Amino acid sequence: MPAQDRKRTVRALLDAVRAEGRRTLTAPEGKVLADAYGIAVPGEAVATDVDEAVACADRFGGPVVMKIVSPDIPHKTEAGGVVVGVRGAAEVRAAFHRIVGNARAHDATARVEGVQIQELLPPGLEVIVGAVTDPTFGKVVAFGLGGVLVEVLRDVTFRLAPVSGDEATSMLDSVRAAEVLRGVRGQAGVDRRALAAQIERVSHLVTDFPEIGEVDLNPVIATPEGAVAADVRVILAERQPPSRRRYTREEILTSMRRLMEPSSVAVIGASAEAGKIGNSVMRNLLDGGFAGEIHPVNPRAHDILGRKAYRSVTDVPGDVDVAVFAIPARAVPAALDEVGRRGIPNAVLIPSGFAETGEDALQDEIVTIAERHGVRVLGPNIYGYYATWQDLCATFCTPYDVKGGVALTSQSGGIGMAILGFARTTGTGVSAIVGLGNKSDLDEDDLLTWFGQDPHTDCVAMHLEDLKDGRAFVAAARETVPRKPVVVLKAGRTAAGARAAGSHTGALAGDDAVYDDVLRQAGVIRAPGLNDMLEYARALPVLPTPKGDNVVVITGAGGSGVLLSDAITDNGLSLMAIPPDLDTAFRRFIPPFGAAGNPVDITGGEPPSTYEATIRLGLEDPRVHALVLGYWHTVVTPPMAFAELTARVVAEFRERGVEKPVVASLAGDVEVEEACRYLYARGVVAYPYTTERPVEVLGAKYRWARAAGLLGGPS
Amino acid sequence: MPAQDRKRTVRALLDAVRAEGRRTLTAPEGKVLADAYGIAVPGEAVATDVDEAVACADRFGGPVVMKIVSPDIPHKTEAGGVVVGVRGAAEVRAAFHRIVGNARAHDATARVEGVQIQELLPPGLEVIVGAVTDPTFGKVVAFGLGGVLVEVLRDVTFRLAPVSGDEATSMLDSVRAAEVLRGVRGQAGVDRRALAAQIERVSHLVTDFPEIGEVDLNPVIATPEGAVAADVRVILAERQPPSRRRYTREEILTSMRRLMEPSSVAVIGASAEAGKIGNSVMRNLLDGGFAGEIHPVNPRAHDILGRKAYRSVTDVPGDVDVAVFAIPARAVPAALDEVGRRGIPNAVLIPSGFAETGEDALQDEIVTIAERHGVRVLGPNIYGYYATWQDLCATFCTPYDVKGGVALTSQSGGIGMAILGFARTTGTGVSAIVGLGNKSDLDEDDLLTWFGQDPHTDCVAMHLEDLKDGRAFVAAARETVPRKPVVVLKAGRTAAGARAAGSHTGALAGDDAVYDDVLRQAGVIRAPGLNDMLEYARALPVLPTPKGDNVVVITGAGGSGVLLSDAITDNGLSLMAIPPDLDTAFRRFIPPFGAAGNPVDITGGEPPSTYEATIRLGLEDPRVHALVLGYWHTVVTPPMAFAELTARVVAEFRERGVEKPVVASLAGDVEVEEACRYLYARGVVAYPYTTERPVEVLGAKYRWARAAGLLGGPS
C-alpha cells in the first residue's frame, strides 16, 4: 500500500477507535493496521453467525483457529474464547457455540461482535515482536523468542524505532537464544529476512502513529518459509508526552564554549567570610589559577579577596560568560533575571532547595526565566564544575589541577566527590568534572555534544540516574563514539520497571532492559559500577586503541596466566592462537618446560631479560594487537626492574610508531604498588593484587574500538 | 524390586553388554535398568517383524512411537529411525518399513534387531535428567529443562550422586527457568515429586554401578500427573578412575597439628650464603621470631646464622615436626628417605623441578618414598608456609606478622605473593598462608580439615586450579562451613569442558558448570576473581554474622543510595521494608524532604549528629539485621568525624552485646581513605570510591550465613 494510503487508512481507523472511547483495538482492527503496513498475518474473517463461520472456514480450506471478537474481552484465551485446529463444518459449528457461550459466562455484559475465523498457521518457532513507548526513549521495538524464553528468562532485545532492515536483523542475533533462529540439532533455521521485515514494519507503524502506545505480535510463527503474526494486539497511548525544547548543535556549542572556556566569570553571592559557599567558590577560582576575569557580586562589599565587588551582576563590566550562583534558592529568580538581562549566556546554579526538596514550582520558575532570556542553566543543586585546561575551579570543593583527557560528569554531588577523590589519589588526568544535579536545563546530551568536539577530551565518563531526553542523548553519543569513548554508569539499574503495562512487550520493557540495549546500540560503554566507571575513565585515555583482536598473555606466574585467561574470556576478548613461527620465537626465550601457546608462560625464575625479550616479540609482531602481562615478584626480577624494563620497551616502540595497548597484573609484595604507579604514569595500565581489573579496562577499550568501527567484525 | 534383585538384574545385563564388547546400551536394555530402579518409562516392546509390530501397537491401545533398535545406530533420529504418533495397523506397517529402510540407507552394515513400539506419552513439559562421571567429583546427576533451554542456554544444574529426595527437589528450583515447573501463564505445574524421584533413582543407579559412565533420560515428559522418560540412554565408562590413598580425619589432624604448630623445624639445605633459598628460609624462621627449635642441616657447615648445623637430618636431636627442603630437586629423594627414617611426619618441599617441569617420574618417586614412611608432603614447587600465631615463617619470601583470623592457601606461587602483598598493604589479620604447588600429597581437603577446627582461624580462603579429590574436598567443606566461611577462587573457570562426551548430559557438564554447582551445594563461597577472594578474606572475619535478612541503607548522598541499592539487589540481599514506626523514628532526624523508606536518605548537608542518630536507630532496632552506610564528604561532616562517630557507636553497641554487620561506602576527597582505614580497623568494613565492594563483601557474609544454616529460608 502506498505510504499515503496506508497512513490515511490507519488514521481513519484510530480516529474511529478513539471516537468510541476505546484504547484497545479488536483483532480485525489489528489486521487492518497489519495489512496497511505489510505485517504478515494469517487469512481471516469475522463471522457473526454460525453459517457464516462454516462458510469462512470452508473458504480457507485447511484447519482454522476461532476466536471471540469483543472489545470488552482483552485476554481471549483466559475467557475461553479461543479454539485451535477446528476442521470441517460440524467442528466449526460446535466451536462457535462454545466460544460465544464461554464469553457470556466470562462477562455477561461483554459486547460480542462475532467470532474470528483464522487460517491455522503451520507449526514453527514462536517468537514475539512488539513495540512500546518508553518514558525515556519513546518508541522502541522489541524482539524475543516466545514462551519460556521471553516470559521466564526475559530473553528479549530492544531498539529505538524506527529500525532499518540491518538493525532489525541485528536484533535476531542479540537474544541469548539467537542460535535457535539459525536452527539447532538438525532443524532448519527460520526465514530471517521475513522476521526482520515484521520488526521493521512494526517500527514504522509506531513511528508514524505516536499515539499507538503498544503493539504485540505474539506469537509470530517463524518457519523456514516465512514469519506470520498469529495475533496482533494494539493499545493506544493514554496521552502524548510533552514536547521538550531542543537546541541546535550550533546553539549548544556556542553557549557550551563560553561555559567551558570562559574569559570572564561572575560569582553571585561571593563572600569574604570563610565557610560560606560564596567564599569557597571565590577562593577556588583564585587558587585554581584561572587566568580570566573574576568578578565577585555582593551588594554589601566593595572588595572580596582582593577583587573589586559589584552590587549587582548588571554592574559588572565587559562580556561575562558565566555567572556562578552562591546565594540561597529563594534569591535565585531575581538574580537570574538580572543575569538574563545582562546577556550572560550561562548560569551555574550551585544552590539546593529546588525540585530535590520538593520545590518544583521554584525550579519551574527559574527554567521559565532562563528560557525567556536564552540563558542556559547548569544545575541547580550541584557542586559546580571544573575545566582543568582553563585552570577553572568553579566549585565549593577543592581545586584539581591534573590536566588530562577524561571529562567526567555526575548527576549526584556525592558521586562528584568520589570522582574528585579517586582522580586525586590516582593522579587521573582530567579535562573537566561537571555536576549536573537537577538538570533543569543543561544535561548529558549538551555536555556530550561539547566534549565530543573538545580537543582536550579523549574520553567522556558520565554518572546518571535518568535521561531527560533519551533520543537526544543517543544522537549525541552516536556523534561522539566514532571519535572517543563514552562511558556511562547508569544508576537505578535494578529498579524493575514498575510501570503498568497492557502488553507482553510492555511488561518486558523494564527501564533497565531498554536502557541497556539502547545504550549499547549507541556505542556507549556501560560501567557495571562506580569503581568500574572511575577505572575506565582513568585507563581509556591512557591505552592506545587496539588494531585487531589478537590478545597475547605473557606471564611469569602460571597461576596468574590461568586467571588472566579467565578474565579474557569473561570480557569477550580473544586469546590469540599463536602461529607456529611466533611460538618458535617465544620458545627461544623461555625454559623448555614453559607452557606453549597463549598464555606465554615464561615461568617464575626468569630474569628481566626474559620479560623484555618476550614483550619485545609481542610488540614487534604485527599479528599481535594487545599484550596482557602477568608479573610475579621474585628476587631475580624485582618489581621496579619489571616496571622499568616494561616502560622502557613500550616507550621505545611508541617512538617507532608502534602503539599497542599493554596492561599488567602485578602479583607480589607491597613494592608492586610503586611499580604499578610507575607503569601507569608511562602508559602501561597496571594493577596490583588483581588479575581482573587490567583485563576489564582492556575489555572496555575493545568494546569502544568495536563500537567506533575501528575493528572489523560485529560489535 | 528389592535392592538385591535389582542389583543382580543390572549386573547380569551390564556383564552381557561388556561381553559383547559394547559400551552403549540399546533402548530395551535401558528399559531393563529403568524398570529395575523404578525409573518411569512408557510401556514398550520390541517387534522383530511387521506383524508383531501391529500386535504390539494394538495392545497399547493409543498412538505409539516407533524406533529402530540397533547397537550400531546411537543417534536414532538423525538416522531416520524414529516415527512419532503412529495410529492403526496400516500406519504401523508403513512406519515399520520406513524405519528399517532408513536405517539400512544410513548404515548398510548396521545390525538391526527390530523396531521398538512405545506408548506415545501425553504432551507435557520436556525436561532432561542425566548422570555423568566427572573427573573431579565422580558421579554427578544433572537436571535441566529440555530443548532450547538446555541445548542453547545450558540451563542445567548438577549434584553429587547419590542425591536424597530433598536434594533432588532442590535441583528443580536451581535452574534459571525453575518457574516453568511450577506453571506459568495459567498452566498447571508438573508433578515435582515424580520428577525428583526420577533424578533420585538415576543417582542411585550410577552410584551402585560406577561402571555406568553416562545416563540420559532425554526427554522426560513431565505433566501434572507424572514424569516419564521417553528415552533412556546409557553408556558404560571406558575405564574406572584409579583409587586414591585416603587418610582418616584423625591421621590428618595429627600430622597437620605438627605441621602448623611445630616445636622443632629442620631446614635441609640451610645456607649462610645470602641469595640462596636455604639462607632466606633460615633468616625468615629466625627473623619471624619462631620460638621453637630451628635446626639447619648442611653437610658443609658447622654453624649457620648462629645455630648449630647438622650433616644429616638423621643427626638432629629430639623430636622434629617439620623438615623444610631447600635443596635441588635431584637431591630430594635421598633426603626425603632420611626424613622418613628419622620419623619426621612432615616434609615441606620448596624446590621446583618436578611435575611442573615435566619431571613426573621424579615426583612419583618422592610420593612413593613419602608413602612408604608415612611422611606427609607439602609441595613440591612452593614458597613454603606461614603460621602466624606460631611466629613461623617457613618461606623464602619475607616474614608476615599481623595475626588474625583468615587462613589463605594458593596453588600458585604468584598468587601466594599477591596474597602476601595484599595482606601487608591492608593489614589483614592472618592465621596462615600456605603454598600448595604441585599437591603431590597434602591438598586443600587436608588443610580444610585442619583449619576447620583451628581456633585461630575464622575464615578459610583458597585459590585452586583443580582438586585432586573433589569428594574429599566437599566432605571437608561440609564439615567446616557450619563453623566458618570457606572462600574459593577456582581458576580455569572458562576453560570449557573439552572432554569427549557421548551424551547430552556429558556435553553440558563442562568442568566449571559442575564445579560451580557442587561447590555451592557444599556451602563454599566462590569468589569471582583474585581481588574478590582477597577482599572477602579480609572482610569476613571482621564482619559479625547477620541474624536476619533485613538490610537498611543510611546515606548522606542520594546518588550513593541508588548505587548501593543496585548493589544490594545484585548481591541477592534484601532492602528491608521499613515498618511505619521505624520510618517515623528515622524521620525525626532527617529533613522533611529526605527520602522515606529504604535507603534512608538523610541528605548531604547534615551534621555528624544526624549520621549518629540514624545509625543508632538501625543498631538499636532488633528488626534491622545489617547496615550499609553511604557517606558524603562535606564541610559539615568531614571524613574523620564520620569515621569516629560510626566506630564509636558500633563499639558501644558491641559492648552491649549488639553485633550487626556494618559496611560503608565513602564518597569524597582523598581524606576518605584514612577514614576507611580507621573504620576497617574497628570492625566497620569501609571502602572509598566504590559503592559495590562494601555490599559485595556483605553479600559474601550472607551467603556463608545461609549456607551455615544461621539464617532461615533457602540458601
HADDOCK unambig.tbl for C-alpha pairs under 7 A between the chains (distance, minus, plus):
assign (segid A and resid 152 and name CA) (segid B and resid 177 and name CA) 6.07 0.50 0.50
assign (segid A and resid 152 and name CA) (segid B and resid 179 and name CA) 6.88 0.50 0.50
assign (segid A and resid 153 and name CA) (segid B and resid 177 and name CA) 6.44 0.50 0.50
assign (segid A and resid 177 and name CA) (segid B and resid 152 and name CA) 6.05 0.50 0.50
assign (segid A and resid 177 and name CA) (segid B and resid 153 and name CA) 6.45 0.50 0.50
assign (segid A and resid 179 and name CA) (segid B and resid 152 and name CA) 6.89 0.50 0.50
assign (segid A and resid 357 and name CA) (segid B and resid 593 and name CA) 4.92 0.50 0.50
assign (segid A and resid 358 and name CA) (segid B and resid 593 and name CA) 6.56 0.50 0.50
assign (segid A and resid 412 and name CA) (segid B and resid 559 and name CA) 5.01 0.50 0.50
assign (segid A and resid 414 and name CA) (segid B and resid 557 and name CA) 5.12 0.50 0.50
assign (segid A and resid 414 and name CA) (segid B and resid 559 and name CA) 6.26 0.50 0.50
assign (segid A and resid 414 and name CA) (segid B and resid 560 and name CA) 6.64 0.50 0.50
assign (segid A and resid 414 and name CA) (segid B and resid 632 and name CA) 5.25 0.50 0.50
assign (segid A and resid 414 and name CA) (segid B and resid 667 and name CA) 5.77 0.50 0.50
assign (segid A and resid 415 and name CA) (segid B and resid 559 and name CA) 6.41 0.50 0.50
assign (segid A and resid 415 and name CA) (segid B and resid 560 and name CA) 6.78 0.50 0.50
assign (segid A and resid 415 and name CA) (segid B and resid 667 and name CA) 6.37 0.50 0.50
assign (segid A and resid 417 and name CA) (segid B and resid 633 and name CA) 6.95 0.50 0.50
assign (segid A and resid 417 and name CA) (segid B and resid 667 and name CA) 5.79 0.50 0.50
assign (segid A and resid 417 and name CA) (segid B and resid 668 and name CA) 4.36 0.50 0.50
assign (segid A and resid 417 and name CA) (segid B and resid 669 and name CA) 5.98 0.50 0.50
assign (segid A and resid 418 and name CA) (segid B and resid 667 and name CA) 4.34 0.50 0.50
assign (segid A and resid 418 and name CA) (segid B and resid 668 and name CA) 4.65 0.50 0.50
assign (segid A and resid 418 and name CA) (segid B and resid 669 and name CA) 6.50 0.50 0.50
assign (segid A and resid 418 and name CA) (segid B and resid 689 and name CA) 5.18 0.50 0.50
assign (segid A and resid 420 and name CA) (segid B and resid 669 and name CA) 5.84 0.50 0.50
assign (segid A and resid 421 and name CA) (segid B and resid 668 and name CA) 5.47 0.50 0.50
assign (segid A and resid 421 and name CA) (segid B and resid 669 and name CA) 3.64 0.50 0.50
assign (segid A and resid 421 and name CA) (segid B and resid 670 and name CA) 4.67 0.50 0.50
assign (segid A and resid 422 and name CA) (segid B and resid 689 and name CA) 6.19 0.50 0.50
assign (segid A and resid 424 and name CA) (segid B and resid 670 and name CA) 6.86 0.50 0.50
assign (segid A and resid 425 and name CA) (segid B and resid 670 and name CA) 6.24 0.50 0.50
assign (segid A and resid 491 and name CA) (segid B and resid 562 and name CA) 6.21 0.50 0.50
assign (segid A and resid 491 and name CA) (segid B and resid 563 and name CA) 5.56 0.50 0.50
assign (segid A and resid 492 and name CA) (segid B and resid 562 and name CA) 5.62 0.50 0.50
assign (segid A and resid 492 and name CA) (segid B and resid 563 and name CA) 6.53 0.50 0.50
assign (segid A and resid 492 and name CA) (segid B and resid 566 and name CA) 6.07 0.50 0.50
assign (segid A and resid 493 and name CA) (segid B and resid 566 and name CA) 6.16 0.50 0.50
assign (segid A and resid 494 and name CA) (segid B and resid 566 and name CA) 5.42 0.50 0.50
assign (segid A and resid 494 and name CA) (segid B and resid 569 and name CA) 6.65 0.50 0.50
assign (segid A and resid 529 and name CA) (segid B and resid 692 and name CA) 6.40 0.50 0.50
assign (segid A and resid 530 and name CA) (segid B and resid 690 and name CA) 5.58 0.50 0.50
assign (segid A and resid 530 and name CA) (segid B and resid 691 and name CA) 6.36 0.50 0.50
assign (segid A and resid 531 and name CA) (segid B and resid 689 and name CA) 6.11 0.50 0.50
assign (segid A and resid 531 and name CA) (segid B and resid 690 and name CA) 4.91 0.50 0.50
assign (segid A and resid 557 and name CA) (segid B and resid 414 and name CA) 5.12 0.50 0.50
assign (segid A and resid 559 and name CA) (segid B and resid 412 and name CA) 5.02 0.50 0.50
assign (segid A and resid 559 and name CA) (segid B and resid 414 and name CA) 6.27 0.50 0.50
assign (segid A and resid 559 and name CA) (segid B and resid 415 and name CA) 6.42 0.50 0.50
assign (segid A and resid 560 and name CA) (segid B and resid 414 and name CA) 6.64 0.50 0.50
assign (segid A and resid 560 and name CA) (segid B and resid 415 and name CA) 6.78 0.50 0.50
assign (segid A and resid 562 and name CA) (segid B and resid 491 and name CA) 6.19 0.50 0.50
assign (segid A and resid 562 and name CA) (segid B and resid 492 and name CA) 5.63 0.50 0.50
assign (segid A and resid 563 and name CA) (segid B and resid 491 and name CA) 5.55 0.50 0.50
assign (segid A and resid 563 and name CA) (segid B and resid 492 and name CA) 6.55 0.50 0.50
assign (segid A and resid 566 and name CA) (segid B and resid 492 and name CA) 6.09 0.50 0.50
assign (segid A and resid 566 and name CA) (segid B and resid 493 and name CA) 6.15 0.50 0.50
assign (segid A and resid 566 and name CA) (segid B and resid 494 and name CA) 5.41 0.50 0.50
assign (segid A and resid 569 and name CA) (segid B and resid 494 and name CA) 6.63 0.50 0.50
assign (segid A and resid 593 and name CA) (segid B and resid 357 and name CA) 4.88 0.50 0.50
assign (segid A and resid 593 and name CA) (segid B and resid 358 and name CA) 6.52 0.50 0.50
assign (segid A and resid 632 and name CA) (segid B and resid 414 and name CA) 5.25 0.50 0.50
assign (segid A and resid 633 and name CA) (segid B and resid 417 and name CA) 6.93 0.50 0.50
assign (segid A and resid 667 and name CA) (segid B and resid 414 and name CA) 5.78 0.50 0.50
assign (segid A and resid 667 and name CA) (segid B and resid 415 and name CA) 6.37 0.50 0.50
assign (segid A and resid 667 and name CA) (segid B and resid 417 and name CA) 5.79 0.50 0.50
assign (segid A and resid 667 and name CA) (segid B and resid 418 and name CA) 4.34 0.50 0.50
assign (segid A and resid 668 and name CA) (segid B and resid 417 and name CA) 4.33 0.50 0.50
assign (segid A and resid 668 and name CA) (segid B and resid 418 and name CA) 4.61 0.50 0.50
assign (segid A and resid 668 and name CA) (segid B and resid 420 and name CA) 7.00 0.50 0.50
assign (segid A and resid 668 and name CA) (segid B and resid 421 and name CA) 5.47 0.50 0.50
assign (segid A and resid 669 and name CA) (segid B and resid 417 and name CA) 5.97 0.50 0.50
assign (segid A and resid 669 and name CA) (segid B and resid 418 and name CA) 6.48 0.50 0.50
assign (segid A and resid 669 and name CA) (segid B and resid 420 and name CA) 5.84 0.50 0.50
assign (segid A and resid 669 and name CA) (segid B and resid 421 and name CA) 3.64 0.50 0.50
assign (segid A and resid 670 and name CA) (segid B and resid 421 and name CA) 4.66 0.50 0.50
assign (segid A and resid 670 and name CA) (segid B and resid 424 and name CA) 6.85 0.50 0.50
assign (segid A and resid 670 and name CA) (segid B and resid 425 and name CA) 6.22 0.50 0.50
assign (segid A and resid 689 and name CA) (segid B and resid 418 and name CA) 5.18 0.50 0.50
assign (segid A and resid 689 and name CA) (segid B and resid 422 and name CA) 6.17 0.50 0.50
assign (segid A and resid 689 and name CA) (segid B and resid 531 and name CA) 6.09 0.50 0.50
assign (segid A and resid 690 and name CA) (segid B and resid 530 and name CA) 5.58 0.50 0.50
assign (segid A and resid 690 and name CA) (segid B and resid 531 and name CA) 4.90 0.50 0.50
assign (segid A and resid 691 and name CA) (segid B and resid 530 and name CA) 6.35 0.50 0.50
assign (segid A and resid 692 and name CA) (segid B and resid 529 and name CA) 6.40 0.50 0.50
